[in-house]
């Protein structure tokens, strides 16, 4: 069940816990198209951001707080857990919770842990997306990730420990739901067999997906639109006109606020700050025009061609 494989290669060639939320359309950061692009080798996204790095850094702290709060013993396991029947399904478990003095793996190669611990950090402003501590009311993308790990390990409970900012620590209890697990498994198998293995992209669900799938155009290629598309373009024009009206109203409100503030930086009401109007810190930029004029021989050495992305332009219907 447990295989010591290179993490980057495994992630690119199989489905992991962080992929399942995107496949199901539950992730705010990635889509099924993003996962398909990665698994088919068309594009490997560099997952590196400050929140991601902080989450990785804080994992140890969240785990230690869980151990302190529960008195339970934790063990790490660096190897990937692979599904017993689908070798393209894997997961990296943050921590296993042990009962007594048992070792993590018994003589038959089975996991003996009583539960899984999943460690998270979250923005304090996102607390409304979470239920009461001790419940199973967590964001759906995290819920299906826990479902995924319980499916892989055959463990019936996951504790999800989350730290909001630096002041609110909670533990959520998620028990195994075989019906939900079967649905997640079915969707994962379908995604892999019908999209990854056949090199067929899943349906696009956003403008970003369409730009990802069709980033390059075929020169001079034209397609004939059905009548329904003409009606959609008319509706889009009407919606844009409404947007322009709202933008004009928004501008008037901003002008009114600016008129009240004039040269003041802060607008308050009974001690509460309503608005600020300040100049940001000065930024430094390269004067490319001047460099080209005064030192063209230098500028030419550092110029590169940049391929612009496609731009959708809607024309007026006659």
N, C-alpha and C positions, 0 to 999 in steps of 0.2 A: 504493500500500500504506500509505503514511504520511499521516495526516490530522491537521491541527492543530485539534482541537476542544476545546471547554470540557470540562474533566475531570469536573466534577460532573454535567453533562448527559449526557455519554457513559456514565458509570457507571450512571446511572439508566435509560438506554435500551438498554444492551447488556451482555453478559457479559464480565467481566474475569478476570484471573488469580486474584484473591482470592475470586472467586465459585465457581470450579470445585470446590474442595475441599468447600465447603458443599453444592453440588448432589450430589456423590458421597457425602455422609454422612461425610466424613473430617475435618471441622473440629470442634474442641471449642468454638468460639466462636459459630458461626452454623450454621443448618440450611437445607435447601432451602426450607422455608417462609419463612424470613427473606428469602432471595434473591427468592422469588416476590412477597412483600409489597412489596419495594423496586422490583422491575422493573415491577410493575403499578400503581405509584403509590399504594398503600394506606398505606404507611408507609416513610419514608426514615430509616433508623437513623443517628444521629449517631455516627460512628466517631471517638471522641476519648477516649483514656485515656492514663495515664502510660506504660505499656509501648509503646503505639503511637507516642506522641510521641517517646519515647526512641529507638525503632527508626528513625524518620525522621531524627532528629538524628544518630544514629550511622552512618547509611548512608555518609556521606562518609568517615568514619574507617575503616570496614570495607573500603571500596573502596580507600583508600590503602594499607592493610595488605596487601591482595591484590596490588596493583601492586608493593609493596616486596618481597613474598615471591616473586613470579613474574617480575618484570622486564618484564611485559607492558604494552602501552599500552591505556588505557581511554578511552572517549568516552561522553559522556552524550547522550541524545536525548529531548527533552521531549515530542515528539509521540507520540500513540498509534499502535501498530502494529495494523492492522485486517486480518482474514482476507481473502484475495483473493476468496473465494466467499461468505462469510457476513459481511455488514456489521455484524451485531449481536455479533460476537466481536472483542474488542480486548485489548490488553495494554500496560502501561507497563513498559518494561525498565529495570532499575536502571542497568546499564552494558553497553556492547558492548566486546568485546575485539578489537582490530585486529591484523592481521598486516602488518608492514612499514610503509610510508608510504602505504598505500591510504586513501582517504576512505571514510566509512561507506556512502555511497550512490554506486553507479556511474552511468554515463551512461544506463543503461536503467532506473534507479530501483530497482535491486535492492540488498539489504543485502550488504555485502562482509565483514562481521565473521566471524572464525573461530569465535567462541563467545560465549555470553551470560554475564554475571556477575550473579548474584542475591545481594544482601546481606541478612543476617539477624543479629539479636541473640537470645540465648536465655538462659533461666534456668540457672545452673550445676547446679541440682538436676534438670534435665531431660536431663542428658547421657546417661542410660541409654537414651533414645529414639533416640540417634544411634549410628552405627557408627564404625569407625576412620576417621581423616582420610585422604582419598584414595579412599575407597570411595563407593558410591552409596546407602549406607544412611542415609537421612534420613527424617524423619516423612512419612507418606504425603500429608498436605495440602500439604507443600512440594514433594514429588516431582511431583504432578499439576500444580502451578503451573508448574514447570519444563517439564513435558511440553507444557503449554498455550503457553508462550512459544516453544518450539522449533517447534511446529506453525505458529504465526503467522509466524515469521521464516524458516522453512525452514533453520534452523541446527541442526547435528547434535550440538552439545555445550553443556551449561550447567555452569559452575562455581558452586557454591553456597558462599559464604564466610560463616562464622558466628562470632560472638564470644560466648563464654559468660562472663558477668560481665565482668571486666576482665583476665583472666589466661590464658584458653584460646582461641586462635584456630585455626580449622580450615578447610580447603578440601575440599569434596566434589566429585566428578566424575560428572556424569550425562550419559550418552550417549542419543541419540535411539532410542526404541523405537517403531517404526511400528505394531506390534500394539496396544500400550497407547495410543498416540496415537489410533488409530482408535476404540477403545472410548470414550475421553474425548470425542472429537468426536461420536460417536453419542449419548452421554448428554446432551451440551450441546444438540445439535439437538433431541432429544426433549423436553428440558425447555422450551426456548424455544417450539417449535411446539405441544406438547401442553398446556403449562401457562400460559406467559406470553401467547401470542397468543389462546388460548381462554379466558383468565381462569379457569382451573381449578386450584385449589391442588394441590400434590403431597401425597402421603400424610404425615400427621403421624407423627413418630417419637419424640415426647417429650410430657410434660405441658405443657411450655412452648409447644410447637407448637399443641396443642389450645386453650390459653388465648389464643394469638395469633389463631387462626382463628375462635374462637367466644367472643370477649371479651364480647359482649352477648347476653343471652337474650331470647327472645320470651315476654312476660308470659303466664302461665297455660298455655303450651304443654306438652303431656305426650306421651310416647311409651311404647308397650308394649314391655317387655323380653322377649327370648326366654328359654327355660329356661337356655341356656348362661350368660347373664348372671347369673342367680340363683346358679348354681354358682360363678361367679367371685367374687361378693360373699361367699359362704360362705368361699371360700379366702382372700380378703382379710382377713376377720375373724380367721381362724386365724393368718395371718401377723402381723397386728397384735398378737395375744396373745403370739406369740413375741417380737416386738419389745419389748413391755412387760416380758417376763421378762428380756431382755438389758439393758434400761434399768435395771431394778431391781438387777441384778448389777453393772452399771457404777457405779451410785450407791454400792453397798456398798464397792466398791474405792476410789472417790474418798474416801469417808468414812474408810476405813482410812488412806489417805495423809494426809488432813487431820489425823487424830488423831496421826500421827507428827510432823507439822510443827508443829502448834499455832500459836504466834505467829511461827515462823520463816518467812522469805520464800523460802529456797532449800533444796531437798533434794538431797543429793549422795551419790555412792557412789564411793569411791576417787578423789576429785577430779573426777568427772564429774557434771555437773548432770542430775538425773533429773526434777525438777519445780520450778516456781516458783509462789508463791502471794502475789501482790502486788495492791495496788489500782492501777488505771490512773490516769493523770493526770486531775485534776478537769475536768469538762466544763461548759459553760455552756448553759443552756436557758432558754427563755422560760416564765415561770409564767403560762400562758394563763388558768388559773382565777382567779388573783388579779387579773390585768389586767381580765378581764370583770367581776368583782365591783366593783372600785374605779373603773374607767374604762370602763363599757360603751359610751360614745359613741365611744371610740377603737377598742376591740376590733371593733366592728361594721364599721368602715371597712376592716379588713384580713382579714375572714373570707371564705373562698371555699368553695363546695361542691365536695367531692371525691367522684368516682364510685368506689366500691369495686369491686374485681374480683370475679368470680363465685367462689363457694366450694362445692366438692363435699362434700356431707354424705351419708354412707352410713347408711341406716336399718337397724334390726334386722328380720330376716325373721321372720314369724310361722309 
